[in-house]
Structure formats: structure tokens, C-alpha cells
């Protein structure tokens, strides 16, 4: 999960195989986390979605890009995926 964007949403273009029409889908985050949230809000979302406490989350800042990321292990990122 990455925090450090000023965007509120992302538009994703999709197309079906064989279809000539493209459609757009709005992506405003992942699970309960949303683009533009504060660091505290993202950490709360991680706990809400995955039950991972702040003490088990590594906070990293990319020295070149100055972007912030949180690193943690998740057993069930995609529900019912095995």
C-alpha cells in the first residue's frame, strides 16, 4: 500500500477480449484505504482490513522519490484465493 499521492481517484481503462468498446472504471483506493488519506488513516485501514497492528508494519520513505510506503505480511490479500 502506498501513501504519497495527491490524487483522489484513478481512472482505469478496460476492454473485453474481442470487444471494441473501452470503458473506464474509477479506482479510489484499496479495501477501506482511499487515496489522499493521512498516514494515521491508512494505518487504521490496514488494521481494520487485515488486523495487523502498527507495531508489525514497517514504514519506509523512498530516498529519491520521497514517497512513503508501508510494508507488512498478509496471509489473505485476496479473499478465498487459497
Secondary structure by P-SEA (a helix, b strand, c coil): ccccccccbbbbbbbcccccbbbbbbbcccccccccccaaaaaaaaaaacccccccbbbbbcccccbbbbbbbbcccccccc
